[in-house]
Amino acid sequence: MNIFQQIRNLRANFTEPENMRVLLALYWQLLLGSVLVLIVGAFLYGGWQIMGVMNTVAAVPTTTSSATSSKAAVSSAQVDSVLDGFKTRQDQFETRKAGKSPIVDPAQ
């Protein structure tokens, strides 16, 4: 059977219910096939990304605990300077809050 002749017949008589059913079945199969291809593609892409991350993690040298413990802890002077900065900001907020001018209602 000639596929092109069948397509011409379907196109010429697409308003007939039996031809409409065939077209809808083909359309439905096309949609299902597209969704299947998208799902498989998403899984393949995700697997490819995970393998890339796993290869990157495997290539990074492991750090020893002595290297992390050699870092200096935060000194009390640094903590005091940060707390002083917070105190200064709080004082600025309080002065601006107390000195705000009332907003005049333009409707009056």
C-alpha positions as CSV (number, residue, x, y, z in Angstrom):
1,M,0.0,0.0,0.0
2,N,1.3,3.4,-0.9
3,I,1.8,5.6,2.2
4,F,1.7,8.8,0.3
5,Q,-1.6,7.9,-1.3
6,Q,-3.0,7.1,2.1
7,I,-1.8,10.4,3.5
8,R,-3.5,12.2,0.5
9,N,-6.7,10.4,1.2
10,L,-6.6,11.2,4.9
11,R,-5.9,14.9,4.1
12,A,-8.7,15.1,1.5
13,N,-11.2,13.4,3.7
14,F,-10.1,14.6,7.2
15,T,-13.6,15.6,8.1
16,E,-14.9,12.1,8.0
17,P,-15.0,10.5,11.4
18,E,-13.2,7.3,10.5
19,N,-10.3,9.3,9.0
20,M,-10.3,11.7,11.9
21,R,-9.8,8.7,14.3
22,V,-6.8,7.6,12.3
23,L,-5.3,11.1,12.4
24,L,-5.9,11.4,16.1
25,A,-4.3,8.0,16.8
26,L,-1.2,9.1,14.8
27,Y,-1.1,12.4,16.7
28,W,-1.4,10.6,20.1
29,Q,1.4,8.2,19.1
30,L,3.5,11.1,18.1
31,L,2.9,12.8,21.5
32,L,3.7,9.7,23.4
33,G,6.8,9.1,21.4
34,S,7.9,12.7,22.0
35,V,7.4,12.4,25.8
36,L,9.3,9.2,25.9
37,V,12.2,10.7,24.0
38,L,12.2,13.7,26.4
39,I,12.2,11.5,29.5
40,V,15.0,9.3,28.2
41,G,16.9,12.4,27.2
42,A,16.4,14.0,30.7
43,F,17.7,10.8,32.4
44,L,20.7,10.6,30.1
45,Y,21.6,14.3,30.6
46,G,21.2,13.9,34.4
47,G,23.4,10.8,34.4
48,W,26.0,12.7,32.3
49,Q,26.0,15.6,34.8
50,I,26.3,13.3,37.8
51,M,29.2,11.5,36.3
52,G,30.9,14.8,35.6
53,V,30.5,15.8,39.2
54,M,31.7,12.4,40.4
55,N,34.8,12.7,38.3
56,T,35.5,16.2,39.6
57,V,35.1,15.1,43.2
58,A,37.4,12.1,42.5
59,A,40.1,14.4,41.0
60,V,40.2,16.8,44.0
61,P,42.8,15.7,46.5
62,T,41.6,15.0,50.0
63,T,42.6,17.5,52.8
64,T,44.1,16.2,56.0
65,S,42.8,17.2,59.3
66,S,46.1,18.9,60.3
67,A,45.7,21.3,57.3
68,T,42.3,22.5,58.5
69,S,43.3,22.7,62.2
70,S,46.3,25.0,61.3
71,K,44.0,27.9,60.6
72,A,43.8,30.5,63.3
73,A,40.6,30.9,65.2
74,V,38.8,34.2,65.4
75,S,40.4,36.4,67.9
76,S,38.5,38.3,70.6
77,A,39.6,41.6,69.1
78,Q,37.9,40.7,65.8
79,V,34.7,39.7,67.7
80,D,34.8,43.0,69.7
81,S,35.2,45.0,66.5
82,V,32.2,43.3,64.9
83,L,30.1,43.8,68.0
84,D,31.1,47.5,68.1
85,G,30.0,47.9,64.5
86,F,26.6,46.4,65.4
87,K,26.3,48.8,68.3
88,T,27.1,51.7,66.1
89,R,24.5,50.7,63.6
90,Q,21.9,50.3,66.3
91,D,22.7,53.8,67.7
92,Q,22.3,55.3,64.2
93,F,19.0,53.5,63.8
94,E,17.7,54.8,67.1
95,T,18.7,58.4,66.3
96,R,17.1,58.3,62.9
97,K,14.0,56.7,64.3
98,A,13.6,59.4,67.0
99,G,14.3,62.3,64.6
100,K,11.9,61.4,61.8
101,S,9.5,64.1,60.6
102,P,5.8,63.4,60.3
103,I,4.5,63.1,56.8
104,V,1.9,65.7,55.9
105,D,-1.3,64.4,54.4
106,P,-1.6,66.1,50.9
107,A,-5.4,65.7,50.9
108,Q,-5.9,68.3,53.6
